[in-house]
Amino acid sequence: MRRKASLVLLACAVFCATLSPLMRWYAFPRLARIPANQYQDMVLEAKDATLLDYGTMQAKKVPEVTIVQTLKGDVAAAKKIEKTAGRPVVVWDSLSYVQGPDGKMVSKVPERYIFDAHTQDPVHATGEMVDGDPVTRQGIEFKWPFLTQKRDYEYFDAQTRTTSPIHYKGTRTFRGLKVYYFEQTIPWTKVPMPKTMPVQGITPETVARTGTTRWYSTVRRFWVEPVTGAPVYGEEDHKEELRGGTLLGGRASVTAFAGDVKMREDYIEHTVALVEHNRTLVLALTSYVPWGSLFLGILLLALSLFLEARSRRPRDPAPTRSAEPEPLSA
Amino acid sequence: MRALIAAATGLALAFALVLTISAMGSPTGRTSPRPLLTTVPSHP
């Protein structure tokens, strides 16, 4: 009976010990993926911002500018690209819609971002774009990879359509979560006019004919939860100017937008709760199950060996009956 | 010999479980019918 039990325990021990590395290095890359059908919105606000009044071409202070950012996964497009890419792909259609204090549109910039569902590496396919311009992204955008490391990453900037490092600046605590803080500075760079302008009748082409150009600079900050790679908070010190040309009436430059853009409080709370939930799921694959099953495997193996050793130990000899003297015959 | 069979059984079961779970993967679902927003939502 003991031998049978020790064999069952041995089978369980091997099962648990095998499960540990398989879960971490085989299952985790296949299960921890951004869902292809993800839909997510985010509201950011810039209080006391400066905004260009296109009627007077003068910059003016406004109480608030709101940016609504939506990400929407295109499942059909992802499946189509997966066939040629040979790996799991997510296709995000995004829209950054900027609204002035009067509720009117300031700008809207659509994007299509295609990336590997697990590694976050960009995948290049037809349709990848920013505001209708085809782009070939390098690096990451919006989200960091699972198990984010304490190092600089290459981050794609949609305004300049270029990639530059976003620097790891230390580990912090944000609303009870351990996060990695990243910062990227984009120096003043000439950027294209948005395809959709806030005033009807004005197009990027008509502005280009005046000789006026658009320049942009930003300092971008992200607080990233390292297990999920999801930013739980973001800020941007964003500046835009129009420079030169006849549109400015002889002025060298005018501020088109300047403001410290921050996530709205209710969205911060929602994001932190969502990331905390997803963090537990990722930790189950990378830590809880692998370490738990390894520990259990060792325990079961020890128990199995103990039972086996006990079953092999020789039993106490049975009491011997004193032999009765046999009659002797001479 | 019986110990070897027991160990092999544990190994095979672990592989079978992980391969099955990984093959099932996560459901891809369908593209959300919700639009890309051009109004400010009141809450998340």
HADDOCK unambig.tbl for C-alpha pairs under 7 A between the chains (distance, minus, plus):
assign (segid A and resid 7 and name CA) (segid B and resid 3 and name CA) 6.03 0.50 0.50
assign (segid A and resid 7 and name CA) (segid B and resid 6 and name CA) 5.94 0.50 0.50
assign (segid A and resid 8 and name CA) (segid B and resid 6 and name CA) 6.82 0.50 0.50
assign (segid A and resid 10 and name CA) (segid B and resid 6 and name CA) 6.43 0.50 0.50
assign (segid A and resid 10 and name CA) (segid B and resid 7 and name CA) 6.21 0.50 0.50
assign (segid A and resid 11 and name CA) (segid B and resid 6 and name CA) 4.76 0.50 0.50
assign (segid A and resid 11 and name CA) (segid B and resid 7 and name CA) 4.84 0.50 0.50
assign (segid A and resid 11 and name CA) (segid B and resid 9 and name CA) 6.18 0.50 0.50
assign (segid A and resid 11 and name CA) (segid B and resid 10 and name CA) 4.38 0.50 0.50
assign (segid A and resid 12 and name CA) (segid B and resid 10 and name CA) 5.82 0.50 0.50
assign (segid A and resid 14 and name CA) (segid B and resid 7 and name CA) 5.73 0.50 0.50
assign (segid A and resid 14 and name CA) (segid B and resid 10 and name CA) 5.11 0.50 0.50
assign (segid A and resid 14 and name CA) (segid B and resid 11 and name CA) 5.85 0.50 0.50
assign (segid A and resid 15 and name CA) (segid B and resid 10 and name CA) 4.15 0.50 0.50
assign (segid A and resid 15 and name CA) (segid B and resid 11 and name CA) 5.28 0.50 0.50
assign (segid A and resid 15 and name CA) (segid B and resid 13 and name CA) 6.53 0.50 0.50
assign (segid A and resid 15 and name CA) (segid B and resid 14 and name CA) 5.10 0.50 0.50
assign (segid A and resid 18 and name CA) (segid B and resid 11 and name CA) 6.24 0.50 0.50
assign (segid A and resid 18 and name CA) (segid B and resid 14 and name CA) 6.10 0.50 0.50
assign (segid A and resid 19 and name CA) (segid B and resid 14 and name CA) 5.44 0.50 0.50
assign (segid A and resid 22 and name CA) (segid B and resid 18 and name CA) 6.85 0.50 0.50
assign (segid A and resid 23 and name CA) (segid B and resid 18 and name CA) 6.80 0.50 0.50
assign (segid A and resid 27 and name CA) (segid B and resid 18 and name CA) 6.50 0.50 0.50
assign (segid A and resid 27 and name CA) (segid B and resid 22 and name CA) 5.52 0.50 0.50
assign (segid A and resid 30 and name CA) (segid B and resid 22 and name CA) 5.98 0.50 0.50
assign (segid A and resid 30 and name CA) (segid B and resid 25 and name CA) 6.71 0.50 0.50
assign (segid A and resid 31 and name CA) (segid B and resid 22 and name CA) 6.35 0.50 0.50
assign (segid A and resid 31 and name CA) (segid B and resid 25 and name CA) 5.64 0.50 0.50
assign (segid A and resid 31 and name CA) (segid B and resid 26 and name CA) 6.32 0.50 0.50
assign (segid A and resid 35 and name CA) (segid B and resid 28 and name CA) 6.09 0.50 0.50
assign (segid A and resid 36 and name CA) (segid B and resid 28 and name CA) 5.52 0.50 0.50
assign (segid A and resid 37 and name CA) (segid B and resid 28 and name CA) 6.23 0.50 0.50
assign (segid A and resid 37 and name CA) (segid B and resid 29 and name CA) 5.95 0.50 0.50
assign (segid A and resid 37 and name CA) (segid B and resid 30 and name CA) 5.77 0.50 0.50
assign (segid A and resid 37 and name CA) (segid B and resid 31 and name CA) 5.06 0.50 0.50
assign (segid A and resid 37 and name CA) (segid B and resid 32 and name CA) 6.42 0.50 0.50
assign (segid A and resid 39 and name CA) (segid B and resid 32 and name CA) 6.56 0.50 0.50
assign (segid A and resid 68 and name CA) (segid B and resid 37 and name CA) 6.88 0.50 0.50
assign (segid A and resid 68 and name CA) (segid B and resid 40 and name CA) 6.25 0.50 0.50
assign (segid A and resid 70 and name CA) (segid B and resid 36 and name CA) 5.58 0.50 0.50
assign (segid A and resid 70 and name CA) (segid B and resid 37 and name CA) 6.22 0.50 0.50
assign (segid A and resid 73 and name CA) (segid B and resid 31 and name CA) 6.20 0.50 0.50
assign (segid A and resid 74 and name CA) (segid B and resid 31 and name CA) 5.38 0.50 0.50
assign (segid A and resid 75 and name CA) (segid B and resid 30 and name CA) 5.92 0.50 0.50
assign (segid A and resid 75 and name CA) (segid B and resid 31 and name CA) 5.27 0.50 0.50
assign (segid A and resid 95 and name CA) (segid B and resid 36 and name CA) 6.21 0.50 0.50
assign (segid A and resid 97 and name CA) (segid B and resid 38 and name CA) 6.00 0.50 0.50
assign (segid A and resid 266 and name CA) (segid B and resid 43 and name CA) 6.76 0.50 0.50
assign (segid A and resid 266 and name CA) (segid B and resid 44 and name CA) 6.96 0.50 0.50
assign (segid A and resid 267 and name CA) (segid B and resid 44 and name CA) 5.93 0.50 0.50
assign (segid A and resid 270 and name CA) (segid B and resid 44 and name CA) 6.74 0.50 0.50
